[in-house]
Structure formats: structure tokens, C-alpha cells
Amino acid sequence: MHDSLSANLMLTGALLLGFCGMAWLALSMQAHAQQVWQRQPSPAVLRLLRILGGCSIGAALVLCLSVDHATMAVLVWVMALSGGALLVAFTLSSRPQRLRVLAPWIS
């Protein structure tokens, strides 16, 4: 295992990537995109958001695997994704416009 500072930084990065990945996947859905931007982004933009979400979730797994052994890393990764999904759901239900910061190129 790495020293505690780098391990903590990698786990923090995994948490952020998990949140961003879940948010980008949510924003790639037409209903949530409508909530956030009050219009439908193009299919190419939705596809880009889907790709960003998948890559971000995969990168979060890689960071978790680099910190701990596989069984613990997968557990931490699933918990990070669950927490990220919950935070995205709460944000979409209360202040969906705050998720615009994750896709500033969409206006």
C-alpha cells in the first residue's frame, strides 16, 4: 500500500471521478438534460457526456485498485459510485442547474 497521503489523494480523486461520472451519465439522459438546460442538447453532446461518464467511472476504479487489493478496492469503488449517484439525485431534485458546471461547453 502507498503512503497515506498519496492513498488519500487517490481515494479523493476516485470519489470525485465517481460523482462526475454519475453526473455525466445522468446529464446524458434527455429528461435530466432538459431539467438542467431547459432544452435538449444535440445527440453528439449526449454521446460525449455518456463517454465522459463511462471513462470517469472506469478511472475511479483504476484509482481504487491502485490504493488497495482488488476485493477492498471494488467495495470502495461501488460505495463511491453509490454516494455519487445519491448526491446527483439530490442535486437533480433540488437545484439541477448546479450540474451545469460539469459541462460548461453546453450553453
N, C-alpha and C positions, 0 to 999 in steps of 0.2 A: 504494500500500500504506500502511496505517496505521503509526503509530509502533510500535516493537517491544513496548512494554508492553501496549498495548491488543490488538495482534495475538496476543501470547502468552496474554493472558487469554481472548480469544475462542477460541483453539485449545484451551486447557484446558477451557473450557466445552463445546466440541464433543466432546472426549474423554469428559467426564463424562456428557453427554447421550447419547452413543453407548453407553456402558456401561449407563446407566439404561434406555435404550430396549431394548437387548438383554435386560436382566434382566426388564423388564416383559413383553416378548414371551414369554420363557421361562416366567415365572410365570403367564401366561395359558393355558398348556397344562396339562391336567388332571394329567398324570404329574408334572410339576415342582411344581405346586401341592400335590399330595399329599406330595411329598418335603419341602417347606418347612413346611407347616402340619399335616401328618398328617390332613388331611381335605380334602374338596372344597369350595372356595368356590362361591357361587351363580353361575349363568350371567351375571348382571348384573355381578358383580365381575370375572369373567374378561373380559367385554367391555370394561369400563373399563380393565383392565390392557392389553388389546390396543390400545385407543385411545391410552392414555398412551405405550405403546411406539412406535407409529407417529408420533405427534406429536413425541416426543423425537428420533427418528431424523431426521425432517424438519427440526427446529430445528437439529440438529447440522449438517446440510447447509447451511442458511442461514448459520450462523456461519462455516463453512469458506469459503463463497462470498464472504462479506464481507471475508475476510482476503486472499484470493489470486485469481488468474484462474481461470476455470472448469476448465480441464484439471488444474491442480495441486490445486484445491480438491476436486474429485471424487476424485482419488487419495488425498489426506489423509483424506477422509471415509470411503472404503472401508477404508483401513488402520485408522482409529479404530474402525469397526464390527467389523472382524476381531479387533482386540485386545480390544474389549469382549466379543465373543462368546466368545473364548477364556477370558477371565477369568471370565465367567459359568459356562462349562462346568467350569472347575476348581473354582469355588466350589460348584456343584451336586454335584460328585463327592466333595468332601471335607467341607464344612461348609454344607449347604444352608440351615440355619436363619439364617445370617448375611444372607441376602437378605430376611428379614422386615423389615428396616429400610427397605426401599424401598416397602413397603405397610403402614404401621403401623395403618391403619384395619381391616385384616383380623386378627381375633384368634382 
